[in-house]
Amino acid sequence: MALSELLARIVAWLRAGYPQGVPDTDYLPLLAMLATRLSEDQLRQVAAELIVLGAVPPDRADVGVLITKLTDEMPRESDLERVRAHLRAAGWPIDDGWPDTTR
């Protein structure tokens, strides 16, 4: 299934912010940040696309989505801030004004 324009833009944003792929320490915080704005289905689509593109190993994405779903626990604020800082340094500002796509 093709990604919607919004999800394709999110994948492009993540790939630009992490051109060498998402490191182990940043994957769950990234999912948690996206989970606040995307539905579970959208989150799965983004993770699947990152797998197809080779930005995330398949086992890491599956485990990350499962952990986020089962525990519904946010990563530490220091983890989230590290991811935000990395994306900002790559020229991708974090904007809390994303549209709410879960409704």
Gaussian input, Z-matrix of N, CA and C with variables (Angstrom, degrees):
# hf/3-21g

backbone

0 1
 N
 C     1     B1
 C     2     B2     1     A1
 N     3     B3     2     A2     1     D1
 C     4     B4     3     A3     2     D2
 C     5     B5     4     A4     3     D3
 N     6     B6     5     A5     4     D4
 C     7     B7     6     A6     5     D5
 C     8     B8     7     A7     6     D6
 N     9     B9     8     A8     7     D7
 C    10    B10     9     A9     8     D8
 C    11    B11    10    A10     9     D9
 N    12    B12    11    A11    10    D10
 C    13    B13    12    A12    11    D11
 C    14    B14    13    A13    12    D12
 N    15    B15    14    A14    13    D13
 C    16    B16    15    A15    14    D14
 C    17    B17    16    A16    15    D15
 N    18    B18    17    A17    16    D16
 C    19    B19    18    A18    17    D17
 C    20    B20    19    A19    18    D18
 N    21    B21    20    A20    19    D19
 C    22    B22    21    A21    20    D20
 C    23    B23    22    A22    21    D21
 N    24    B24    23    A23    22    D22
 C    25    B25    24    A24    23    D23
 C    26    B26    25    A25    24    D24
 N    27    B27    26    A26    25    D25
 C    28    B28    27    A27    26    D26
 C    29    B29    28    A28    27    D27
 N    30    B30    29    A29    28    D28
 C    31    B31    30    A30    29    D29
 C    32    B32    31    A31    30    D30
 N    33    B33    32    A32    31    D31
 C    34    B34    33    A33    32    D32
 C    35    B35    34    A34    33    D33
 N    36    B36    35    A35    34    D34
 C    37    B37    36    A36    35    D35
 C    38    B38    37    A37    36    D36
 N    39    B39    38    A38    37    D37
 C    40    B40    39    A39    38    D38
 C    41    B41    40    A40    39    D39
 N    42    B42    41    A41    40    D40
 C    43    B43    42    A42    41    D41
 C    44    B44    43    A43    42    D42
 N    45    B45    44    A44    43    D43
 C    46    B46    45    A45    44    D44
 C    47    B47    46    A46    45    D45
 N    48    B48    47    A47    46    D46
 C    49    B49    48    A48    47    D47
 C    50    B50    49    A49    48    D48
 N    51    B51    50    A50    49    D49
 C    52    B52    51    A51    50    D50
 C    53    B53    52    A52    51    D51
 N    54    B54    53    A53    52    D52
 C    55    B55    54    A54    53    D53
 C    56    B56    55    A55    54    D54
 N    57    B57    56    A56    55    D55
 C    58    B58    57    A57    56    D56
 C    59    B59    58    A58    57    D57
 N    60    B60    59    A59    58    D58
 C    61    B61    60    A60    59    D59
 C    62    B62    61    A61    60    D60
 N    63    B63    62    A62    61    D61
 C    64    B64    63    A63    62    D62
 C    65    B65    64    A64    63    D63
 N    66    B66    65    A65    64    D64
 C    67    B67    66    A66    65    D65
 C    68    B68    67    A67    66    D66
 N    69    B69    68    A68    67    D67
 C    70    B70    69    A69    68    D68
 C    71    B71    70    A70    69    D69
 N    72    B72    71    A71    70    D70
 C    73    B73    72    A72    71    D71
 C    74    B74    73    A73    72    D72
 N    75    B75    74    A74    73    D73
 C    76    B76    75    A75    74    D74
 C    77    B77    76    A76    75    D75
 N    78    B78    77    A77    76    D76
 C    79    B79    78    A78    77    D77
 C    80    B80    79    A79    78    D78
 N    81    B81    80    A80    79    D79
 C    82    B82    81    A81    80    D80
 C    83    B83    82    A82    81    D81
 N    84    B84    83    A83    82    D82
 C    85    B85    84    A84    83    D83
 C    86    B86    85    A85    84    D84
 N    87    B87    86    A86    85    D85
 C    88    B88    87    A87    86    D86
 C    89    B89    88    A88    87    D87
 N    90    B90    89    A89    88    D88
 C    91    B91    90    A90    89    D89
 C    92    B92    91    A91    90    D90
 N    93    B93    92    A92    91    D91
 C    94    B94    93    A93    92    D92
 C    95    B95    94    A94    93    D93
 N    96    B96    95    A95    94    D94
 C    97    B97    96    A96    95    D95
 C    98    B98    97    A97    96    D96
 N    99    B99    98    A98    97    D97
 C   100   B100    99    A99    98    D98
 C   101   B101   100   A100    99    D99
 N   102   B102   101   A101   100   D100
 C   103   B103   102   A102   101   D101
 C   104   B104   103   A103   102   D102
 N   105   B105   104   A104   103   D103
 C   106   B106   105   A105   104   D104
 C   107   B107   106   A106   105   D105
 N   108   B108   107   A107   106   D106
 C   109   B109   108   A108   107   D107
 C   110   B110   109   A109   108   D108
 N   111   B111   110   A110   109   D109
 C   112   B112   111   A111   110   D110
 C   113   B113   112   A112   111   D111
 N   114   B114   113   A113   112   D112
 C   115   B115   114   A114   113   D113
 C   116   B116   115   A115   114   D114
 N   117   B117   116   A116   115   D115
 C   118   B118   117   A117   116   D116
 C   119   B119   118   A118   117   D117
 N   120   B120   119   A119   118   D118
 C   121   B121   120   A120   119   D119
 C   122   B122   121   A121   120   D120
 N   123   B123   122   A122   121   D121
 C   124   B124   123   A123   122   D122
 C   125   B125   124   A124   123   D123
 N   126   B126   125   A125   124   D124
 C   127   B127   126   A126   125   D125
 C   128   B128   127   A127   126   D126
 N   129   B129   128   A128   127   D127
 C   130   B130   129   A129   128   D128
 C   131   B131   130   A130   129   D129
 N   132   B132   131   A131   130   D130
 C   133   B133   132   A132   131   D131
 C   134   B134   133   A133   132   D132
 N   135   B135   134   A134   133   D133
 C   136   B136   135   A135   134   D134
 C   137   B137   136   A136   135   D135
 N   138   B138   137   A137   136   D136
 C   139   B139   138   A138   137   D137
 C   140   B140   139   A139   138   D138
 N   141   B141   140   A140   139   D139
 C   142   B142   141   A141   140   D140
 C   143   B143   142   A142   141   D141
 N   144   B144   143   A143   142   D142
 C   145   B145   144   A144   143   D143
 C   146   B146   145   A145   144   D144
 N   147   B147   146   A146   145   D145
 C   148   B148   147   A147   146   D146
 C   149   B149   148   A148   147   D147
 N   150   B150   149   A149   148   D148
 C   151   B151   150   A150   149   D149
 C   152   B152   151   A151   150   D150
 N   153   B153   152   A152   151   D151
 C   154   B154   153   A153   152   D152
 C   155   B155   154   A154   153   D153
 N   156   B156   155   A155   154   D154
 C   157   B157   156   A156   155   D155
 C   158   B158   157   A157   156   D156
 N   159   B159   158   A158   157   D157
 C   160   B160   159   A159   158   D158
 C   161   B161   160   A160   159   D159
 N   162   B162   161   A161   160   D160
 C   163   B163   162   A162   161   D161
 C   164   B164   163   A163   162   D162
 N   165   B165   164   A164   163   D163
 C   166   B166   165   A165   164   D164
 C   167   B167   166   A166   165   D165
 N   168   B168   167   A167   166   D166
 C   169   B169   168   A168   167   D167
 C   170   B170   169   A169   168   D168
 N   171   B171   170   A170   169   D169
 C   172   B172   171   A171   170   D170
 C   173   B173   172   A172   171   D171
 N   174   B174   173   A173   172   D172
 C   175   B175   174   A174   173   D173
 C   176   B176   175   A175   174   D174
 N   177   B177   176   A176   175   D175
 C   178   B178   177   A177   176   D176
 C   179   B179   178   A178   177   D177
 N   180   B180   179   A179   178   D178
 C   181   B181   180   A180   179   D179
 C   182   B182   181   A181   180   D180
 N   183   B183   182   A182   181   D181
 C   184   B184   183   A183   182   D182
 C   185   B185   184   A184   183   D183
 N   186   B186   185   A185   184   D184
 C   187   B187   186   A186   185   D185
 C   188   B188   187   A187   186   D186
 N   189   B189   188   A188   187   D187
 C   190   B190   189   A189   188   D188
 C   191   B191   190   A190   189   D189
 N   192   B192   191   A191   190   D190
 C   193   B193   192   A192   191   D191
 C   194   B194   193   A193   192   D192
 N   195   B195   194   A194   193   D193
 C   196   B196   195   A195   194   D194
 C   197   B197   196   A196   195   D195
 N   198   B198   197   A197   196   D196
 C   199   B199   198   A198   197   D197
 C   200   B200   199   A199   198   D198
 N   201   B201   200   A200   199   D199
 C   202   B202   201   A201   200   D200
 C   203   B203   202   A202   201   D201
 N   204   B204   203   A203   202   D202
 C   205   B205   204   A204   203   D203
 C   206   B206   205   A205   204   D204
 N   207   B207   206   A206   205   D205
 C   208   B208   207   A207   206   D206
 C   209   B209   208   A208   207   D207
 N   210   B210   209   A209   208   D208
 C   211   B211   210   A210   209   D209
 C   212   B212   211   A211   210   D210
 N   213   B213   212   A212   211   D211
 C   214   B214   213   A213   212   D212
 C   215   B215   214   A214   213   D213
 N   216   B216   215   A215   214   D214
 C   217   B217   216   A216   215   D215
 C   218   B218   217   A217   216   D216
 N   219   B219   218   A218   217   D217
 C   220   B220   219   A219   218   D218
 C   221   B221   220   A220   219   D219
 N   222   B222   221   A221   220   D220
 C   223   B223   222   A222   221   D221
 C   224   B224   223   A223   222   D222
 N   225   B225   224   A224   223   D223
 C   226   B226   225   A225   224   D224
 C   227   B227   226   A226   225   D225
 N   228   B228   227   A227   226   D226
 C   229   B229   228   A228   227   D227
 C   230   B230   229   A229   228   D228
 N   231   B231   230   A230   229   D229
 C   232   B232   231   A231   230   D230
 C   233   B233   232   A232   231   D231
 N   234   B234   233   A233   232   D232
 C   235   B235   234   A234   233   D233
 C   236   B236   235   A235   234   D234
 N   237   B237   236   A236   235   D235
 C   238   B238   237   A237   236   D236
 C   239   B239   238   A238   237   D237
 N   240   B240   239   A239   238   D238
 C   241   B241   240   A240   239   D239
 C   242   B242   241   A241   240   D240
 N   243   B243   242   A242   241   D241
 C   244   B244   243   A243   242   D242
 C   245   B245   244   A244   243   D243
 N   246   B246   245   A245   244   D244
 C   247   B247   246   A246   245   D245
 C   248   B248   247   A247   246   D246
 N   249   B249   248   A248   247   D247
 C   250   B250   249   A249   248   D248
 C   251   B251   250   A250   249   D249
 N   252   B252   251   A251   250   D250
 C   253   B253   252   A252   251   D251
 C   254   B254   253   A253   252   D252
 N   255   B255   254   A254   253   D253
 C   256   B256   255   A255   254   D254
 C   257   B257   256   A256   255   D255
 N   258   B258   257   A257   256   D256
 C   259   B259   258   A258   257   D257
 C   260   B260   259   A259   258   D258
 N   261   B261   260   A260   259   D259
 C   262   B262   261   A261   260   D260
 C   263   B263   262   A262   261   D261
 N   264   B264   263   A263   262   D262
 C   265   B265   264   A264   263   D263
 C   266   B266   265   A265   264   D264
 N   267   B267   266   A266   265   D265
 C   268   B268   267   A267   266   D266
 C   269   B269   268   A268   267   D267
 N   270   B270   269   A269   268   D268
 C   271   B271   270   A270   269   D269
 C   272   B272   271   A271   270   D270
 N   273   B273   272   A272   271   D271
 C   274   B274   273   A273   272   D272
 C   275   B275   274   A274   273   D273
 N   276   B276   275   A275   274   D274
 C   277   B277   276   A276   275   D275
 C   278   B278   277   A277   276   D276
 N   279   B279   278   A278   277   D277
 C   280   B280   279   A279   278   D278
 C   281   B281   280   A280   279   D279
 N   282   B282   281   A281   280   D280
 C   283   B283   282   A282   281   D281
 C   284   B284   283   A283   282   D282
 N   285   B285   284   A284   283   D283
 C   286   B286   285   A285   284   D284
 C   287   B287   286   A286   285   D285
 N   288   B288   287   A287   286   D286
 C   289   B289   288   A288   287   D287
 C   290   B290   289   A289   288   D288
 N   291   B291   290   A290   289   D289
 C   292   B292   291   A291   290   D290
 C   293   B293   292   A292   291   D291
 N   294   B294   293   A293   292   D292
 C   295   B295   294   A294   293   D293
 C   296   B296   295   A295   294   D294
 N   297   B297   296   A296   295   D295
 C   298   B298   297   A297   296   D296
 C   299   B299   298   A298   297   D297
 N   300   B300   299   A299   298   D298
 C   301   B301   300   A300   299   D299
 C   302   B302   301   A301   300   D300
 N   303   B303   302   A302   301   D301
 C   304   B304   303   A303   302   D302
 C   305   B305   304   A304   303   D303
 N   306   B306   305   A305   304   D304
 C   307   B307   306   A306   305   D305
 C   308   B308   307   A307   306   D306

   B1=1.4503
   B2=1.5315
   B3=1.3090
   B4=1.4603
   B5=1.5256
   B6=1.3122
   B7=1.4597
   B8=1.5179
   B9=1.3246
   B10=1.4593
   B11=1.5258
   B12=1.3131
   B13=1.4663
   B14=1.5302
   B15=1.3301
   B16=1.4624
   B17=1.5199
   B18=1.3346
   B19=1.4598
   B20=1.5251
   B21=1.3222
   B22=1.4658
   B23=1.5281
   B24=1.3243
   B25=1.4710
   B26=1.5249
   B27=1.3285
   B28=1.4674
   B29=1.5241
   B30=1.3339
   B31=1.4668
   B32=1.5293
   B33=1.3230
   B34=1.4691
   B35=1.5269
   B36=1.3227
   B37=1.4664
   B38=1.5257
   B39=1.3423
   B40=1.4616
   B41=1.5254
   B42=1.3098
   B43=1.4751
   B44=1.5251
   B45=1.3207
   B46=1.4646
   B47=1.5255
   B48=1.3159
   B49=1.4603
   B50=1.5196
   B51=1.3264
   B52=1.4648
   B53=1.5282
   B54=1.3391
   B55=1.4717
   B56=1.5329
   B57=1.3224
   B58=1.4646
   B59=1.5260
   B60=1.3117
   B61=1.4637
   B62=1.5157
   B63=1.3033
   B64=1.4627
   B65=1.5291
   B66=1.3371
   B67=1.4648
   B68=1.5281
   B69=1.3283
   B70=1.4660
   B71=1.5188
   B72=1.3265
   B73=1.4661
   B74=1.5216
   B75=1.3210
   B76=1.4667
   B77=1.5215
   B78=1.3191
   B79=1.4574
   B80=1.5335
   B81=1.3251
   B82=1.4693
   B83=1.5225
   B84=1.3462
   B85=1.4654
   B86=1.5274
   B87=1.3401
   B88=1.4672
   B89=1.5227
   B90=1.3290
   B91=1.4695
   B92=1.5203
   B93=1.3241
   B94=1.4648
   B95=1.5234
   B96=1.3363
   B97=1.4653
   B98=1.5224
   B99=1.3230
   B100=1.4641
   B101=1.5237
   B102=1.3297
   B103=1.4653
   B104=1.5217
   B105=1.3284
   B106=1.4640
   B107=1.5181
   B108=1.3394
   B109=1.4678
   B110=1.5228
   B111=1.3259
   B112=1.4578
   B113=1.5204
   B114=1.3092
   B115=1.4613
   B116=1.5272
   B117=1.3163
   B118=1.4631
   B119=1.5302
   B120=1.3322
   B121=1.4607
   B122=1.5283
   B123=1.3220
   B124=1.4638
   B125=1.5258
   B126=1.3270
   B127=1.4583
   B128=1.5278
   B129=1.3135
   B130=1.4673
   B131=1.5284
   B132=1.3304
   B133=1.4675
   B134=1.5253
   B135=1.3206
   B136=1.4642
   B137=1.5290
   B138=1.3332
   B139=1.4671
   B140=1.5257
   B141=1.3313
   B142=1.4697
   B143=1.5251
   B144=1.3163
   B145=1.4665
   B146=1.5245
   B147=1.3256
   B148=1.4640
   B149=1.5262
   B150=1.3268
   B151=1.4673
   B152=1.5240
   B153=1.3390
   B154=1.4698
   B155=1.5271
   B156=1.3111
   B157=1.4646
   B158=1.5316
   B159=1.3226
   B160=1.4591
   B161=1.5114
   B162=1.3211
   B163=1.4636
   B164=1.5197
   B165=1.3305
   B166=1.4614
   B167=1.5236
   B168=1.3420
   B169=1.4623
   B170=1.5278
   B171=1.3344
   B172=1.4691
   B173=1.5226
   B174=1.3266
   B175=1.4549
   B176=1.5184
   B177=1.3134
   B178=1.4640
   B179=1.5257
   B180=1.3166
   B181=1.4619
   B182=1.5167
   B183=1.3178
   B184=1.4572
   B185=1.5225
   B186=1.3108
   B187=1.4572
   B188=1.5221
   B189=1.3220
   B190=1.4611
   B191=1.5065
   B192=1.3242
   B193=1.4646
   B194=1.5214
   B195=1.3201
   B196=1.4588
   B197=1.5256
   B198=1.3241
   B199=1.4688
   B200=1.5225
   B201=1.3229
   B202=1.4583
   B203=1.5174
   B204=1.3210
   B205=1.4637
   B206=1.5276
   B207=1.3247
   B208=1.4609
   B209=1.5198
   B210=1.3005
   B211=1.4606
   B212=1.5117
   B213=1.3363
   B214=1.4620
   B215=1.5235
   B216=1.3156
   B217=1.4581
   B218=1.5204
   B219=1.2969
   B220=1.4572
   B221=1.5284
   B222=1.3268
   B223=1.4614
   B224=1.5253
   B225=1.3084
   B226=1.4666
   B227=1.5182
   B228=1.3065
   B229=1.4651
   B230=1.5253
   B231=1.3258
   B232=1.4705
   B233=1.5335
   B234=1.3380
   B235=1.4656
   B236=1.5249
   B237=1.3216
   B238=1.4588
   B239=1.5254
   B240=1.3152
   B241=1.4629
   B242=1.5261
   B243=1.3351
   B244=1.4650
   B245=1.5292
   B246=1.3349
   B247=1.4629
   B248=1.5269
   B249=1.3215
   B250=1.4733
   B251=1.5305
   B252=1.3368
   B253=1.4637
   B254=1.5278
   B255=1.3218
   B256=1.4664
   B257=1.5226
   B258=1.3167
   B259=1.4633
   B260=1.5267
   B261=1.3263
   B262=1.4733
   B263=1.5269
   B264=1.3369
   B265=1.4629
   B266=1.5264
   B267=1.3252
   B268=1.4679
   B269=1.5268
   B270=1.3410
   B271=1.4598
   B272=1.5141
   B273=1.3254
   B274=1.4630
   B275=1.5218
   B276=1.3343
   B277=1.4697
   B278=1.5215
   B279=1.2896
   B280=1.4595
   B281=1.5164
   B282=1.3079
   B283=1.4571
   B284=1.5160
   B285=1.3120
   B286=1.4591
   B287=1.5153
   B288=1.3158
   B289=1.4527
   B290=1.5189
   B291=1.3315
   B292=1.4645
   B293=1.5140
   B294=1.3155
   B295=1.4679
   B296=1.5221
   B297=1.3015
   B298=1.4581
   B299=1.5207
   B300=1.3338
   B301=1.4622
   B302=1.5173
   B303=1.3332
   B304=1.4622
   B305=1.5171
   B306=1.2983
   B307=1.4664
   B308=1.4906
   A1=108.48
   A2=114.97
   A3=120.87
   A4=110.10
   A5=115.18
   A6=120.25
   A7=110.07
   A8=115.17
   A9=119.43
   A10=107.91
   A11=115.97
   A12=119.83
   A13=110.93
   A14=117.15
   A15=121.02
   A16=110.81
   A17=117.12
   A18=119.70
   A19=111.30
   A20=117.61
   A21=120.48
   A22=110.27
   A23=117.16
   A24=120.81
   A25=110.94
   A26=117.01
   A27=120.46
   A28=109.80
   A29=117.24
   A30=120.66
   A31=110.08
   A32=117.55
   A33=120.91
   A34=110.75
   A35=116.44
   A36=122.25
   A37=110.26
   A38=116.77
   A39=120.56
   A40=111.34
   A41=117.06
   A42=120.14
   A43=110.96
   A44=117.38
   A45=120.22
   A46=110.58
   A47=116.52
   A48=120.64
   A49=113.17
   A50=116.55
   A51=122.89
   A52=109.43
   A53=118.05
   A54=120.07
   A55=113.85
   A56=118.72
   A57=121.46
   A58=111.95
   A59=117.85
   A60=121.53
   A61=110.39
   A62=115.68
   A63=121.75
   A64=109.09
   A65=117.98
   A66=119.70
   A67=111.60
   A68=114.94
   A69=120.97
   A70=112.70
   A71=116.59
   A72=120.02
   A73=113.19
   A74=117.57
   A75=120.15
   A76=114.03
   A77=117.83
   A78=119.05
   A79=112.76
   A80=117.81
   A81=119.41
   A82=112.70
   A83=119.67
   A84=117.60
   A85=112.81
   A86=117.03
   A87=119.28
   A88=111.02
   A89=116.09
   A90=119.34
   A91=110.86
   A92=116.09
   A93=119.39
   A94=110.91
   A95=116.75
   A96=119.51
   A97=110.17
   A98=116.59
   A99=120.15
   A100=111.41
   A101=117.02
   A102=120.86
   A103=112.30
   A104=117.07
   A105=118.83
   A106=111.67
   A107=117.26
   A108=121.77
   A109=114.19
   A110=117.25
   A111=120.63
   A112=111.07
   A113=115.61
   A114=119.65
   A115=108.31
   A116=116.60
   A117=120.37
   A118=110.52
   A119=117.31
   A120=120.89
   A121=110.93
   A122=117.12
   A123=120.35
   A124=110.99
   A125=116.36
   A126=120.82
   A127=110.18
   A128=117.19
   A129=121.33
   A130=110.84
   A131=117.10
   A132=120.49
   A133=111.27
   A134=116.66
   A135=120.41
   A136=109.43
   A137=117.59
   A138=120.87
   A139=110.46
   A140=117.60
   A141=120.96
   A142=111.24
   A143=117.02
   A144=120.45
   A145=111.04
   A146=117.33
   A147=120.22
   A148=110.73
   A149=117.23
   A150=121.17
   A151=109.87
   A152=116.45
   A153=121.50
   A154=110.63
   A155=116.83
   A156=121.68
   A157=112.99
   A158=116.74
   A159=120.46
   A160=114.62
   A161=117.83
   A162=120.99
   A163=111.98
   A164=116.33
   A165=122.08
   A166=107.90
   A167=118.32
   A168=119.36
   A169=110.72
   A170=118.19
   A171=121.01
   A172=114.10
   A173=118.00
   A174=118.85
   A175=112.10
   A176=117.78
   A177=120.64
   A178=110.77
   A179=117.42
   A180=120.57
   A181=110.70
   A182=117.19
   A183=120.20
   A184=111.10
   A185=116.68
   A186=120.74
   A187=110.50
   A188=117.18
   A189=120.38
   A190=112.97
   A191=117.32
   A192=120.62
   A193=109.82
   A194=116.93
   A195=120.32
   A196=111.24
   A197=116.55
   A198=119.61
   A199=110.37
   A200=116.80
   A201=120.03
   A202=110.70
   A203=117.04
   A204=121.36
   A205=111.29
   A206=116.89
   A207=120.38
   A208=113.05
   A209=117.17
   A210=118.91
   A211=112.82
   A212=116.09
   A213=121.12
   A214=109.99
   A215=114.71
   A216=120.96
   A217=109.72
   A218=115.90
   A219=120.87
   A220=109.56
   A221=116.61
   A222=118.97
   A223=109.95
   A224=114.58
   A225=119.01
   A226=109.98
   A227=115.72
   A228=120.86
   A229=110.88
   A230=117.37
   A231=119.85
   A232=111.00
   A233=117.69
   A234=120.79
   A235=110.67
   A236=115.95
   A237=119.99
   A238=111.03
   A239=116.84
   A240=120.06
   A241=111.15
   A242=117.36
   A243=120.46
   A244=110.37
   A245=117.04
   A246=121.41
   A247=109.99
   A248=116.92
   A249=120.19
   A250=110.54
   A251=116.40
   A252=120.93
   A253=110.82
   A254=116.78
   A255=120.28
   A256=110.72
   A257=116.66
   A258=120.28
   A259=111.31
   A260=117.01
   A261=119.73
   A262=110.75
   A263=117.07
   A264=121.27
   A265=111.60
   A266=116.19
   A267=120.83
   A268=111.38
   A269=116.28
   A270=120.14
   A271=114.34
   A272=117.15
   A273=121.45
   A274=109.28
   A275=117.05
   A276=119.94
   A277=111.59
   A278=114.40
   A279=121.27
   A280=106.92
   A281=116.23
   A282=121.90
   A283=108.97
   A284=116.72
   A285=120.14
   A286=112.06
   A287=117.75
   A288=121.40
   A289=114.30
   A290=118.14
   A291=120.16
   A292=109.01
   A293=117.17
   A294=118.24
   A295=110.00
   A296=116.51
   A297=121.33
   A298=107.61
   A299=116.74
   A300=121.26
   A301=112.57
   A302=117.48
   A303=119.79
   A304=112.25
   A305=118.27
   A306=120.50
   A307=111.18
   D1=134.16
   D2=179.22
   D3=-72.40
   D4=145.98
   D5=178.08
   D6=-75.13
   D7=147.98
   D8=172.34
   D9=-66.39
   D10=166.24
   D11=179.37
   D12=-58.53
   D13=-42.20
   D14=179.72
   D15=-60.70
   D16=-48.76
   D17=-177.66
   D18=-67.52
   D19=-36.67
   D20=176.70
   D21=-62.52
   D22=-38.96
   D23=177.70
   D24=-66.61
   D25=-38.07
   D26=178.46
   D27=-64.83
   D28=-44.84
   D29=178.61
   D30=-61.28
   D31=-44.25
   D32=178.55
   D33=-61.45
   D34=-40.44
   D35=178.94
   D36=-62.12
   D37=-44.46
   D38=-180.00
   D39=-67.48
   D40=-40.95
   D41=179.40
   D42=-65.73
   D43=-37.05
   D44=177.64
   D45=-68.63
   D46=-38.25
   D47=179.62
   D48=-73.34
   D49=-26.30
   D50=-179.39
   D51=-131.19
   D52=68.77
   D53=-175.44
   D54=-62.85
   D55=-24.95
   D56=177.54
   D57=-93.48
   D58=8.91
   D59=-177.15
   D60=99.41
   D61=162.79
   D62=-177.56
   D63=-84.88
   D64=122.75
   D65=178.54
   D66=-69.63
   D67=157.44
   D68=-178.71
   D69=-51.29
   D70=-41.29
   D71=-174.70
   D72=-71.69
   D73=-17.01
   D74=-175.96
   D75=-104.52
   D76=-12.21
   D77=-172.65
   D78=-64.32
   D79=-51.13
   D80=-179.15
   D81=-65.11
   D82=-42.09
   D83=175.47
   D84=-60.59
   D85=-37.02
   D86=176.80
   D87=-62.81
   D88=-46.04
   D89=178.02
   D90=-59.85
   D91=-42.05
   D92=-179.15
   D93=-64.02
   D94=-40.00
   D95=178.12
   D96=-63.59
   D97=-43.56
   D98=179.95
   D99=-68.64
   D100=-34.15
   D101=-177.33
   D102=-64.50
   D103=-21.24
   D104=178.16
   D105=-76.57
   D106=-14.87
   D107=-175.89
   D108=-119.50
   D109=-18.55
   D110=-175.32
   D111=-115.31
   D112=154.32
   D113=173.68
   D114=-72.40
   D115=166.69
   D116=178.35
   D117=-59.44
   D118=-41.43
   D119=179.44
   D120=-63.69
   D121=-42.79
   D122=178.59
   D123=-63.79
   D124=-40.27
   D125=178.75
   D126=-62.13
   D127=-42.71
   D128=177.36
   D129=-62.59
   D130=-40.30
   D131=179.23
   D132=-63.53
   D133=-43.17
   D134=178.83
   D135=-63.24
   D136=-46.84
   D137=179.49
   D138=-60.39
   D139=-43.03
   D140=179.40
   D141=-61.99
   D142=-40.97
   D143=179.59
   D144=-67.13
   D145=-39.30
   D146=177.43
   D147=-63.84
   D148=-34.60
   D149=175.77
   D150=-64.81
   D151=-49.44
   D152=-179.39
   D153=-57.07
   D154=-39.90
   D155=-178.07
   D156=-80.10
   D157=-5.66
   D158=179.05
   D159=79.49
   D160=12.40
   D161=-179.56
   D162=-80.38
   D163=-20.43
   D164=-178.11
   D165=-141.33
   D166=130.08
   D167=175.32
   D168=-63.40
   D169=144.36
   D170=-175.85
   D171=-56.58
   D172=-42.61
   D173=-177.39
   D174=-65.28
   D175=-34.72
   D176=179.94
   D177=-67.46
   D178=-41.43
   D179=-179.33
   D180=-65.89
   D181=-45.45
   D182=-179.26
   D183=-61.33
   D184=-46.09
   D185=179.81
   D186=-65.32
   D187=-42.64
   D188=-179.35
   D189=-61.71
   D190=-45.11
   D191=178.49
   D192=-63.43
   D193=-43.13
   D194=-179.29
   D195=-62.84
   D196=-45.49
   D197=-179.82
   D198=-62.07
   D199=-45.31
   D200=179.55
   D201=-60.44
   D202=-42.32
   D203=-178.83
   D204=-67.98
   D205=-45.83
   D206=-173.81
   D207=-73.95
   D208=-41.63
   D209=-175.09
   D210=-93.86
   D211=-25.65
   D212=-175.95
   D213=48.96
   D214=35.40
   D215=-177.07
   D216=-105.51
   D217=130.81
   D218=178.71
   D219=-77.73
   D220=146.41
   D221=173.91
   D222=-67.97
   D223=169.00
   D224=178.74
   D225=-61.21
   D226=150.49
   D227=178.63
   D228=-59.23
   D229=-35.18
   D230=179.05
   D231=-63.78
   D232=-35.21
   D233=176.51
   D234=-67.29
   D235=-44.92
   D236=178.92
   D237=-62.00
   D238=-42.24
   D239=-179.18
   D240=-66.34
   D241=-37.34
   D242=176.89
   D243=-60.08
   D244=-43.83
   D245=179.43
   D246=-66.09
   D247=-44.86
   D248=177.93
   D249=-58.00
   D250=-45.98
   D251=-178.63
   D252=-63.19
   D253=-40.19
   D254=178.78
   D255=-62.23
   D256=-46.36
   D257=-179.25
   D258=-66.95
   D259=-39.74
   D260=176.95
   D261=-62.25
   D262=-42.58
   D263=-179.60
   D264=-63.00
   D265=-28.58
   D266=178.12
   D267=-84.58
   D268=3.79
   D269=178.12
   D270=89.37
   D271=16.58
   D272=-178.88
   D273=-116.58
   D274=88.40
   D275=-178.07
   D276=-62.33
   D277=146.76
   D278=176.83
   D279=-91.48
   D280=127.31
   D281=-177.87
   D282=-122.68
   D283=117.89
   D284=178.42
   D285=-73.78
   D286=1.45
   D287=-179.07
   D288=-92.46
   D289=20.98
   D290=177.38
   D291=-57.94
   D292=148.01
   D293=175.65
   D294=-68.15
   D295=145.60
   D296=177.83
   D297=-80.66
   D298=109.06
   D299=-176.72
   D300=-97.16
   D301=2.89
   D302=-175.95
   D303=-87.74
   D304=-2.02
   D305=-177.88
   D306=-109.43

